[in-house]
């Protein structure tokens, strides 16, 4: 009985499935009949009159701002006129081209015209072998004149116009189409950066211009001209090499960061492109548009810079160099470039950083001309180099604080000991260097402790101190203060510099001698450091010997308002720059008594009448700790000494906030650059510029020149 029931159940299900399949088949046949017979003509007409293509929506590049939110770099929009291939006849295409050019000329818009025939007086714009090849490639008889060739193209492109100027306009675009090509999905760019008035006229009358499209391109704008150019860098069109390396992420017309912040933070600044779907009739008329994928703007990068302070720093650096060159301090020096760094001594944040001469990043963003590029390339002062981080120099006497601290920490000199400067250091028979004071006055400074030695910049004191402790101790403490070590600032091409050491001498095939140690003690010899390294070093003296992480990035904010974590930024920058941690200085601590003695010596440089920068700061309202440096850097082409001028300082003395370092190539004397530091500090602390007596003839002591 059960078997009969199961058999009937199976038969029933089978019959139901058969009936269901039959019904589905009838529905499909009816629908197919409806599509092919009832509405077939209608649908065929629609398919023949509609094209769909995708267009890229460019993402706005992120902005670069200063610490207060002032925009330094942004992106605006420019409009390019493009032409797509459509199913229109030749006469319509020619008429459309002429209408387009008439609109362009109405608004004085230039367009690409590579057709090599002039019509004012018919002549070829190319000659010789180039012309012969051109004729061959374009099926023009070799003996054809320019006029004959011109009308050959008129015939080729089936141009019915008789006006020569109109014919020439049409040929220019038809020739561009023939040489560059276009399709229904790949546009030909007719004109770039067209004004909004022209965009409006073309868009409002799009039915008269079949195939045209207005593409929106982001344009990088450097709002403050040359301000902070070496920090910001620039972004411009991707070159062939960059494109080949980044085909998976970039198109051939994209812009990409080339230098500075634009380069390092390209990943965050560039954003993500969107996609727009465009429906067009075959005659090129746009029938509908929709967004298939929204573009996502790039992240904003906020710097630690104070743009107002940056302006003053750049002005003061330039003015200081010009004053030195003009003899404004009493003697003329052929001052060249220079650099300045202002740093928060507690956090390591760079508040301002200037390199002179500078350049205009907008020129590169817009596509720099040959003449302007040559002016940068051939300039002996190398304006594209960031001297603050890329150019190490001998520090001269501003290095003496390292020698003092190393001597005190190693026990080779004490706070109370006085070393007698007799003028000439005679310990070694074959190397007997003189103190600068002996060179000028033929006597030594006499007995000096560490504070007095810093105040008067006594070479002899530091010769003896270094000779006692040896170069290994000195180089160890120099590295502790960040000298000869990359700071890790978030910028490309930072130089490491060199600390004078036996290892370095060996690396260049030199033998280390006692005289090398003596030279190193006063910041000469193999010592080479950047202005940024010197700013970190002075900051560490000011803050009690605490190491700091130098940074120019305050934060990164995504377009959705969220912030990138500091851990992510640090990890990204370390990988981008190839930075590895260095724990070699973990065993060093600095005695506060020793630091205070060094700081007291620096304070006496600016506040004591015998101080080498007293003339610049004697009427200044804020106490400053500073040090002058005049570093010998070889000879110029005329055999004259090149002396780089340094001044390094921190303020306020009792509760330091900032360190300022200024260096001028062949600036003569560190005392000269002290004036720029003073004026920068006056701006930072909201003071009026001090009326310091700048009559160099009134200064009767040579220390002011060291």
C-alpha positions in Angstrom: 0.0 0.0 0.0 2.8 2.4 0.9 4.6 1.8 -2.3 1.5 2.7 -4.3 1.2 6.0 -2.4 4.8 6.9 -3.1 4.4 6.1 -6.7 1.4 8.4 -7.1 3.3 11.2 -5.2 6.2 11.0 -7.6 3.9 11.1 -10.6 2.1 14.2 -9.2 5.3 16.1 -8.7 6.5 15.2 -12.2 3.2 16.5 -13.7 3.5 19.8 -11.8 7.0 20.4 -13.0 6.1 19.6 -16.6 3.2 22.1 -16.5 5.5 24.8 -14.8 8.2 24.3 -17.5 5.5 24.6 -20.2 4.2 27.9 -18.8 7.7 29.4 -18.5 8.4 28.5 -22.1 5.2 30.2 -23.2 6.2 33.4 -21.3 9.6 33.5 -22.8 8.2 33.0 -26.3 5.7 35.8 -25.8 8.4 38.1 -24.4 10.8 37.3 -27.3 7.9 38.0 -29.7 7.3 41.3 -28.0 10.9 42.3 -28.2 11.6 41.3 -31.8 8.3 41.9 -33.5 6.1 44.3 -31.6 8.8 46.7 -30.3 11.8 45.5 -32.4 12.0 48.5 -34.6 11.8 50.9 -31.6 14.5 49.1 -29.6 16.8 48.9 -32.7 16.3 52.6 -33.2 17.3 53.3 -29.6 20.4 51.1 -29.8 21.5 52.9 -32.9 21.1 56.3 -31.5 22.6 55.9 -28.0 26.3 55.6 -26.8 27.4 55.1 -23.3 30.9 56.0 -22.1 32.7 56.5 -18.8 34.5 59.6 -17.8 37.0 60.1 -15.0 36.1 62.4 -12.2 39.4 63.9 -10.9 39.8 63.9 -7.2 40.8 67.2 -5.5 44.3 67.0 -4.2 44.5 67.6 -0.4 45.6 71.0 0.9 48.7 71.9 2.8 48.2 74.2 5.8 50.2 75.9 8.5 49.7 75.2 12.2 47.0 77.8 12.5 45.0 76.5 9.5 46.2 79.1 7.0 46.1 77.5 3.5 49.6 77.4 1.9 48.7 75.0 -1.0 45.3 74.2 -2.5 43.7 72.9 -5.6 41.4 74.9 -7.9 39.7 73.8 -11.1 40.6 74.3 -14.7 38.6 73.3 -17.7 39.8 71.5 -20.8 37.8 71.3 -24.0 37.7 67.7 -25.4 36.2 66.2 -28.6 34.9 62.7 -28.9 34.3 60.8 -32.1 30.6 60.7 -33.0 28.5 59.3 -35.9 28.1 62.6 -37.8 29.0 63.2 -41.4 32.1 65.0 -42.6 30.4 68.3 -43.3 28.9 68.4 -39.9 32.2 67.7 -38.3 33.9 70.5 -40.3 31.1 72.9 -39.3 31.4 71.9 -35.7 35.1 72.4 -35.7 34.8 75.9 -37.1 32.1 76.8 -34.5 34.4 75.6 -31.7 37.4 77.6 -32.9 35.2 80.7 -33.3 34.2 80.4 -29.6 37.8 79.9 -28.6 39.0 82.9 -30.5 36.1 85.0 -29.1 37.6 84.4 -25.6 41.3 84.6 -26.8 41.9 81.0 -26.0 44.8 79.4 -27.7 44.5 75.9 -29.1 47.0 73.4 -30.4 47.9 73.9 -34.0 50.7 71.8 -35.4 49.7 71.9 -39.1 53.0 73.0 -40.8 51.7 75.5 -43.4 51.3 79.2 -43.1 48.7 81.0 -45.2 49.6 84.7 -44.9 52.1 84.0 -47.5 51.9 80.3 -48.3 55.0 78.7 -46.9 56.1 75.6 -45.0 57.0 75.9 -41.3 59.4 73.0 -41.6 62.3 72.5 -44.0 64.9 70.2 -45.5 64.8 66.5 -44.5 61.9 67.0 -42.0 59.7 68.5 -44.8 60.6 65.6 -47.1 59.6 63.1 -44.5 56.4 65.0 -43.7 55.3 65.0 -47.4 56.0 61.3 -47.7 54.0 60.5 -44.6 51.1 62.6 -45.8 51.0 61.4 -49.5 52.0 64.9 -50.8 54.0 65.0 -54.0 57.6 66.1 -53.2 57.5 69.0 -55.7 54.2 70.4 -54.2 54.4 74.0 -53.0 52.9 75.0 -49.7 49.8 76.3 -51.4 49.3 73.1 -53.4 49.8 71.0 -50.2 47.3 73.2 -48.4 44.6 72.6 -50.9 45.4 69.0 -51.0 44.4 68.8 -47.3 41.3 70.8 -48.1 40.3 68.2 -50.6 41.3 65.3 -48.3 39.2 66.6 -45.4 36.2 67.5 -47.8 36.1 71.1 -46.6 33.5 73.0 -48.5 34.4 76.5 -47.2 36.1 78.9 -49.5 37.5 81.4 -47.0 41.2 80.5 -46.6 41.2 81.4 -42.9 38.3 79.2 -42.2 39.8 76.4 -44.2 43.0 76.8 -42.2 41.1 76.6 -38.8 39.3 73.4 -39.8 42.5 71.8 -41.1 44.3 72.5 -37.8 41.9 70.3 -35.9 41.4 67.7 -38.5 45.1 67.4 -38.8 45.3 67.0 -35.0 42.7 64.3 -35.2 44.6 62.5 -37.9 47.9 62.6 -36.0 46.7 62.0 -32.5 43.5 60.1 -33.0 40.3 59.9 -31.0 37.3 57.6 -30.6 33.9 57.5 -28.9 35.6 56.6 -25.6 39.0 58.4 -25.9 38.8 62.2 -26.3 41.1 64.6 -28.1 42.0 67.7 -26.1 41.4 70.8 -28.2 42.2 73.5 -25.7 43.3 73.7 -22.1 42.5 76.0 -19.2 39.5 77.7 -20.8 37.6 80.4 -18.9 34.3 79.8 -17.2 32.5 82.1 -19.7 33.6 79.9 -22.6 32.6 76.8 -20.6 29.1 78.3 -20.1 28.6 79.2 -23.8 29.8 75.8 -25.0 27.7 73.9 -22.4 24.5 75.9 -22.9 24.7 75.3 -26.7 26.0 71.7 -26.6 23.5 70.6 -29.3 25.5 72.9 -31.7 28.8 71.2 -30.7 28.3 67.4 -31.1 31.0 65.4 -29.5 32.4 68.1 -27.2 33.0 67.6 -23.5 34.3 69.8 -20.8 36.7 67.9 -18.5 37.5 69.3 -15.1 41.2 69.2 -14.0 42.5 70.1 -10.6 45.2 72.7 -10.6 47.8 73.1 -7.8 47.9 76.6 -6.4 50.8 77.9 -4.2 49.0 80.7 -2.6 52.0 82.5 -1.0 54.3 82.5 -4.0 57.8 81.5 -3.0 57.0 81.2 0.7 58.3 78.0 2.2 59.0 76.7 -1.3 61.7 74.3 -0.2 59.4 72.8 2.4 56.2 72.5 0.4 58.0 71.4 -2.8 55.8 71.1 -5.9 53.6 68.8 -7.8 53.4 68.6 -11.6 52.5 66.3 -14.5 53.8 62.8 -14.1 56.8 62.1 -16.4 57.4 58.9 -18.4 59.6 57.2 -15.8 57.2 57.9 -13.0 54.3 56.7 -15.1 56.0 53.4 -16.0 56.7 52.8 -12.3 53.1 53.6 -11.2 50.9 52.5 -14.1 48.6 50.7 -11.6 47.8 53.9 -9.8 48.2 56.8 -12.2 47.2 57.9 -15.7 49.5 59.7 -18.1 48.1 63.1 -17.5 48.0 62.9 -13.7 50.0 65.2 -11.4 52.3 63.8 -8.8 54.4 65.2 -6.0 58.0 65.9 -7.1 59.7 67.4 -4.1 59.1 68.5 -0.5 55.9 67.7 1.4 54.2 67.2 -2.0 56.5 64.3 -2.7 56.7 62.6 0.7 53.0 62.7 1.4 51.8 62.0 -2.1 49.9 58.9 -0.9 47.8 61.0 1.4 47.4 64.1 -0.8 46.4 62.6 -4.1 42.9 61.3 -3.4 40.9 58.7 -5.3 39.3 59.3 -8.7 35.6 58.8 -9.4 33.7 57.6 -12.5 30.9 59.5 -14.4 28.7 57.6 -16.9 27.6 59.7 -19.9 24.9 58.7 -22.3 25.1 60.3 -25.7 23.2 60.2 -29.0 25.2 59.1 -32.0 25.4 62.8 -33.1 27.3 63.6 -29.9 24.5 65.2 -28.0 24.6 64.3 -24.3 21.3 62.7 -23.2 22.1 61.8 -19.6 24.8 61.8 -16.9 25.2 59.9 -13.7 27.9 59.3 -11.1 29.0 55.6 -11.0 31.7 56.2 -8.4 32.2 59.3 -6.2 35.7 60.9 -6.2 37.3 61.1 -2.8 39.4 64.2 -2.1 43.0 63.8 -0.8 43.8 64.3 2.8 45.0 67.7 4.2 48.5 67.9 5.6 48.9 70.4 8.5 52.4 71.6 9.1 54.0 72.8 12.3 55.0 76.0 10.5 53.8 79.4 11.5 53.4 81.1 8.1 53.6 84.6 9.6 56.8 83.8 11.3 58.0 82.0 8.1 57.5 85.3 6.2 59.6 87.2 8.7 62.3 84.6 8.7 62.6 84.6 4.9 62.7 88.4 4.8 65.3 88.7 7.6 67.5 86.1 6.0 67.5 87.8 2.6 68.0 91.3 4.2 70.9 90.0 6.3 72.6 88.6 3.2 72.1 91.8 1.2 73.4 93.9 4.1 76.5 91.8 4.4 77.1 92.0 0.6 76.7 95.8 0.7 79.1 96.4 3.5 76.4 97.3 6.0 78.4 95.9 8.9 81.5 97.7 8.1 83.2 95.3 5.7 82.0 93.8 2.4 81.8 90.1 2.0 80.6 88.3 -1.1 77.8 86.6 0.9 76.0 83.9 -1.1 73.1 81.7 0.1 71.9 81.2 3.6 69.6 79.2 5.8 67.6 79.7 9.0 65.7 77.3 11.3 63.3 78.2 14.2 62.5 75.3 16.5 60.4 74.7 19.5 63.0 73.5 22.0 60.6 71.3 24.0 58.8 69.5 21.1 61.2 69.7 18.2 58.5 71.2 16.0 59.9 73.4 13.2 58.2 76.7 13.4 60.0 78.2 10.4 62.7 77.1 8.0 64.1 79.2 5.2 66.7 78.6 2.5 68.0 81.4 0.3 67.7 81.8 -2.6 64.3 80.3 -3.1 62.1 79.5 -6.1 58.5 79.6 -7.3 56.8 76.2 -7.1 53.9 77.5 -9.2 56.2 77.7 -12.2 56.7 73.9 -12.0 53.0 73.2 -11.3 52.0 75.0 -14.4 54.7 73.5 -16.6 57.9 75.5 -16.4 59.2 77.2 -19.5 62.7 76.5 -20.8 64.0 80.0 -20.0 62.9 79.9 -16.4 64.2 76.3 -16.0 67.6 77.3 -17.3 67.7 80.3 -14.9 67.3 77.8 -12.0 69.6 75.2 -13.4 72.4 77.5 -14.3 72.3 79.6 -11.1 75.5 79.0 -9.2 73.6 79.5 -6.0 71.5 76.5 -6.6 68.1 77.9 -5.6 66.4 74.5 -5.8 68.5 73.1 -2.9 67.1 73.3 0.6 70.2 74.4 2.4 68.6 73.8 5.8 68.7 70.0 5.4 70.7 69.2 2.2 73.9 71.2 2.7 76.2 70.4 5.7 78.8 73.1 6.6 81.6 73.5 9.1 79.9 74.9 12.2 82.9 76.8 13.6 82.6 78.2 17.1 78.9 77.3 17.7 80.3 73.7 18.1 82.2 74.8 21.2 79.4 74.0 23.6 79.7 70.3 22.6 83.4 70.4 23.4 82.7 72.1 26.8 80.0 69.5 27.8 82.1 66.5 26.6 85.1 67.8 28.6 83.0 68.4 31.7 81.1 65.1 31.5 84.4 63.1 31.0 86.1 64.9 33.9 88.9 66.3 31.7 88.0 69.9 32.7 86.0 71.2 35.7 83.6 74.1 36.3 86.2 75.9 38.4 89.4 75.2 36.4 90.9 78.0 34.5 93.0 77.3 31.4 95.6 79.9 30.5 95.3 81.1 26.9 98.8 82.1 26.0 97.8 82.7 22.4 99.6 79.8 20.7 98.9 76.1 21.5 102.5 74.7 21.5 102.0 71.1 22.7 102.8 69.6 19.3 105.9 70.5 17.4 104.3 70.1 13.9 101.0 71.8 14.6 100.8 74.9 16.7 97.4 76.6 16.1 96.7 80.1 17.4 93.7 81.6 19.2 91.9 84.1 17.0 92.6 86.7 19.7 96.3 86.2 19.4 96.1 86.6 15.6 94.4 90.0 16.0 96.2 91.3 19.2 99.3 89.2 19.6 98.3 88.2 23.1 96.2 85.5 24.6 92.9 85.8 26.6 94.7 84.7 29.7 93.1 82.4 32.3 89.5 81.4 31.5 87.0 79.0 33.0 84.4 77.3 30.7 81.9 80.2 31.0 84.4 82.8 30.1 85.8 80.6 27.2 82.3 80.4 25.7 81.7 84.1 26.2 84.9 85.1 24.5 85.0 82.1 22.1 88.5 81.2 23.2 90.0 78.7 20.8 92.9 77.8 23.1 90.6 76.7 25.9 88.8 74.2 23.6 92.1 73.0 22.0 93.3 71.9 25.4 90.0 70.5 26.5 89.7 68.3 23.4 93.3 67.2 23.5 92.8 65.9 27.0 89.7 63.9 26.3 90.5 62.7 22.8 88.3 62.6 19.7 86.4 59.5 20.7 84.7 61.2 23.6 84.1 64.4 21.6 82.5 62.6 18.7 80.3 60.5 21.1 78.8 63.7 22.6 78.4 65.4 19.3 76.3 62.5 18.1 74.2 62.6 21.3 73.2 66.1 20.4 72.1 65.0 16.9 75.1 66.2 15.0 76.2 64.0 12.0 72.9 62.1 12.4 69.8 62.6 10.3 67.0 64.3 12.3 64.3 62.3 10.5 62.4 65.4 9.4 59.6 64.5 7.0 61.3 65.9 3.9 63.4 64.2 1.2 67.1 64.5 0.6 68.2 65.2 4.2 72.0 65.0 4.5 73.6 63.2 7.4 76.7 65.4 7.6 79.8 64.2 9.3 81.2 64.1 12.8 85.0 64.3 13.0 86.2 60.9 14.1 88.9 58.3 13.5 86.3 56.2 11.7 85.4 58.9 9.3 89.1 59.7 8.6 89.7 56.0 7.9 86.7 55.9 5.5 88.3 58.5 3.3 91.8 57.0 3.5 93.2 59.6 5.9 95.3 59.0 9.1 94.1 60.6 12.3 96.5 63.0 13.9 96.3 65.1 17.2 95.9 68.2 15.1 92.6 66.7 13.8 91.3 66.5 17.3 92.3 70.1 18.0 90.6 71.3 14.8 87.4 69.4 15.6 87.2 71.1 19.0 86.4 74.4 17.4 84.0 73.1 14.8 86.5 72.8 12.0 88.3 69.9 10.3 85.9 67.1 9.3 82.9 68.4 11.1 80.0 69.2 8.7 76.5 69.8 9.9 73.2 71.2 8.6 71.4 74.1 10.0 68.5 71.8 11.1 71.0 69.6 13.1 72.4 72.7 14.7 68.9 73.9 15.7 68.2 70.5 17.3 71.5 70.7 19.2 70.8 74.2 20.5 67.3 73.1 21.5 68.7 70.2 23.5 71.1 72.5 25.4 68.1 74.9 26.1 65.7 72.1 27.3 68.1 70.5 29.7 69.8 68.0 27.5 66.6 66.1 26.5 66.5 64.5 23.1 63.7 65.6 20.8 62.1 64.3 17.7 62.3 66.9 15.0 59.1 67.2 13.0 57.4 69.5 10.5 54.1 67.6 10.4 51.4 68.4 13.0 48.6 66.2 11.7 47.0 64.7 8.6 43.2 65.0 8.2 41.2 62.9 5.8 38.5 64.3 3.6 35.8 62.7 5.9 37.1 64.7 8.9 39.0 61.9 10.6 42.7 62.1 11.5 45.5 59.8 10.6 47.1 58.5 13.8 50.5 59.7 14.8 51.6 56.0 14.9 50.6 55.6 11.2 52.3 58.8 10.2 55.5 57.9 11.9 55.5 54.4 10.5 54.8 55.7 7.0 57.5 58.4 7.1 60.1 56.0 8.5 59.4 53.6 5.7 59.3 56.4 3.1 62.6 57.8 4.2 64.3 54.5 5.2 64.7 55.6 8.8 65.8 53.0 11.4 66.0 53.6 15.2 69.3 54.4 16.8 69.7 53.6 20.4 73.4 54.3 20.6 73.0 57.3 22.9 70.8 55.6 25.5 73.7 55.5 28.1 74.3 59.2 28.1 72.8 61.7 30.6 73.9 65.3 30.9 74.6 66.8 34.3 72.4 69.8 34.8 75.2 71.8 36.4 77.3 71.4 33.3 74.5 72.4 31.1 73.7 75.5 33.2 77.3 76.6 33.0 77.3 76.3 29.2 74.0 78.2 29.1 75.4 80.9 31.3 78.4 81.2 29.0 75.9 81.6 26.0 74.0 84.2 28.0 77.1 86.2 28.5 77.7 86.2 24.7 74.7 88.4 24.3 74.5 90.2 27.7 78.1 90.6 28.8 80.0 93.6 27.4 82.8 91.2 26.4 80.3 88.9 24.7 80.8 88.4 20.9 77.2 89.3 20.2 76.6 92.0 22.9 76.4 94.7 20.3 73.3 93.1 18.8 71.4 92.3 22.0 72.5 95.0 24.5 69.1 96.8 24.3 67.0 93.7 23.8 64.2 93.2 26.3 64.4 89.4 26.5 67.5 87.5 27.8 69.0 85.3 25.2 71.6 82.5 25.2 73.6 82.6 22.0 76.9 81.8 20.3 78.6 83.3 17.3 80.6 81.2 14.8 82.9 82.1 11.9 83.9 79.0 10.1 86.7 78.9 7.6 85.6 77.1 4.4 88.5 77.3 2.0 89.3 79.9 -0.7 87.2 81.5 -3.4 88.3 81.6 -7.0 90.3 84.8 -6.3 92.2 83.2 -3.4 90.3 85.0 -0.7 89.2 83.2 2.5 85.6 82.0 2.5 84.2 82.4 6.0 80.7 81.1 6.8 78.9 83.1 9.4 76.7 81.4 12.1 74.7 82.5 15.0 72.8 80.0 17.2 70.6 81.1 20.1 67.7 80.2 22.4 65.2 82.4 24.3 63.9 83.3 26.8 67.0 82.4 28.8 65.2 81.4 32.0 62.4 79.4 30.4 63.4 78.6 26.8 60.8 78.3 24.1 62.6 78.6 20.8 66.0 78.0 19.2 67.0 80.0 16.2 70.0 79.3 13.9 71.1 81.4 11.0 74.0 80.6 8.6 75.2 82.7 5.7 77.7 81.4 3.2 80.7 83.6 3.2 78.9 85.9 5.6 82.2 87.0 7.2 81.5 86.9 10.9 78.9 85.3 13.2 78.2 88.6 14.8 76.6 89.8 11.5 74.0 87.0 11.5 73.1 87.7 15.1 71.1 90.7 13.9 68.8 88.5 11.9 68.3 86.2 14.9 67.5 89.1 17.1 64.8 90.4 14.6 63.3 87.0 14.2 63.0 86.6 18.0 61.4 90.1 18.2 58.7 88.9 15.8 58.1 85.7 17.6 57.8 87.3 21.0 55.6 90.2 19.7 58.2 92.9 20.3 59.0 95.9 18.3 62.3 95.7 16.4 65.0 96.9 18.8 67.1 99.9 18.0 70.5 98.3 18.5 73.5 100.4 17.8 74.8 99.0 14.5 77.7 101.4 13.9 80.5 98.8 13.7 83.0 101.6 14.1 81.8 102.1 17.6 82.7 98.6 18.6 86.2 98.6 20.0 86.7 94.9 20.7 87.4 92.3 18.2 85.4 89.6 20.0 82.3 91.1 18.4 83.6 89.8 15.2 84.1 86.2 16.1 
